[in-house]
């Protein structure tokens, strides 16, 4: 019971801040008599979510598939590449410059190539999101795998421990907090990347609704899409935080109630 109360107190300021923002939004539109096509009121945005012509469920699922797929792929790809990079100095000098070079490419410029190779659909959007989100996973995981106590490594080596044992017993446990830090970035970047992909290479999804809303001056639909996108990113982030509390309790206990 005490833990539940502490959690409520911990998250209460965030909830209050959101409610205050909604109230300010509502009364600002009324007081300044802002036109709906310029800045819709919260109730107009809410009513738009119940309009069947936007096919909210199907469009949300299209975006969700791209986000979820990108999150999983970039997580696995980032961890695997980080292991490859730290496994041998030669691999680090070979692979890391290529990763940095690829990360400097403008991701929007890659979208036409993915469309040319794969056509329109969820897959090119997913790959665009992967290109946006995988690099922080590589950097964070590699940092966690390398920033270890050298005395522990020397101790395992003195006991005839193998390189794999050093990795599984020392490097990987040490990297878990760094991996979850990368996952938190990945949770938000996957959403951003998927929407960027839908702006360029999609006939459906929330990103496509935003583009259509911009052309038709349907601002409530744009705001409703943004609300769903934000909720999706927040939900994915919360899932990562919950997993972090389960798998890395020694880190979260210092900052969480």
Buried (B, 14 or more C-beta within 10 A) or exposed (E): EEEEEEEEEEEEEEEEEEEEEEEEBEEEBEEEEEEBEEBBBBEBBBEBBEEEEBEBEEBBBBBBBBBBBBBBBBBEBBBEBBBBBBBEEEBBEEBBEEBEEEBEEEBBEBBEEBBEEBEEBBBBBBBBBBBBBBBBBBBBBBBBBBEBEEEBBEEBEEEEBEEEEBBEBBBBEBBBBBBBBBBBBBBBBBBBBBBBBBBBBBEBBBBBBBBBBEEEEBBBBBBBBBBBBEEBBEEBBEEBBEEBBEEBEEBBEEEEB
